[in-house]
Amino acid sequence: MKKSRRLSGFTLIEMIIVMALFTVLMLAAFMLYQPVARLFKRTSVNERTYSYTNNIDNIIQGQLDDADNVWIYSGNLSNNDLSDICTLFKTNYYNNMVIGTRRDAQEPAEGTIHIMHVLNNDATIGGTAYPSGQIVVSDVPFECADGENVSETDVRDAAATSILPDAYFAANDSGRYTFNYCLGTGTLQNVAGPVGASDTYRALDIDMDASGTVPLGSQNLSMTVVVTGDSVTPGGASFVDDSGYRAFREPCSMSSIGIPLSRINSVERGHTPRGVYYRGADTAEGNPFYANDRGNITITESVMYNRTDLTTRNTDPTDVSVDFGSDIYFIYTYEEEFHT
């Protein structure tokens, strides 16, 4: 007579227990993964930020280090605003400058006012659309002693060049990063995100400050660049404007850019430009005369202007608004570019 064999296996209760244990282990592994993933993303953003901001730093310093005069604005200026500013800039420094080898053989000097436009908003400049985060330099030619204002048309038609690589804004991995700029330097602090958002947000302390301003002058001029990470991360937007400041979603990273204005700060007011002449009026004969005036180009401190009153120059250093919603404008010239 054959003996029957019993088949061994898992009971239903045993399987439930094993599945429960497996679920707990998976949950624990997921919980451990989340901080590591955030750290990896933040490291990736930090690496990219260093590369991006190092390039931006070099570009801005390369534009401004050899400038003879620099004015800085924070706001959202129209072409008409910029033409008024360029006229003031020309009148303040170069209105009567002429160049020649002799006092009886002079011609009005011609030069170029450069406008470096740091974009916190999408903009159309010279008929070309540029994305937020781009930096555009426009070159406005002018004649020093013609008595004419810089017109809105001069600004609108000025040759404009974007100076950040297009790859920063292309539809690829690097294109999922956003660039935000403000004057001044601070640190990122954890802040509450928008209602319903599960992501962590951070904000710049100088932006959160109740005054919302920082003192800046030619000897302590700086900018902050905040780069936000991969925008496909689920949750809220890359950044939100709330409670008077801008909050950036993690992963994000901040870098400070020092702008030394080397030429201005090294020569100060003792700078002597190359041989130029100043055209004035001969009161005795009613004819213009030309006097050797090597001090005609005055090297002054970097000057900040009040956005609400473009014709009134503030003292330097002055308090400048910290505002990621406003663009930044640098108005400057190079002495060596002047010609007849």
PyMOL commands that set and color helices and strands:
alter all, ss='L'
color gray80, all
select helices_A, chain A and resi 12-64+79-93+152-156+166-169+173-176+205-208+262-270+335-337
alter helices_A, ss='H'
color red, helices_A
select strands_A, chain A and resi 69-75+97-102+105-108+110-118+123-125+128-130+135-143+159-162+178-183+188-191+201-204+213-216+222-228+239-242+245-249+252-258+277-281+288-292+303-304+318-321+327-333
alter strands_A, ss='S'
color yellow, strands_A
deselect
rebuild
show_as cartoon
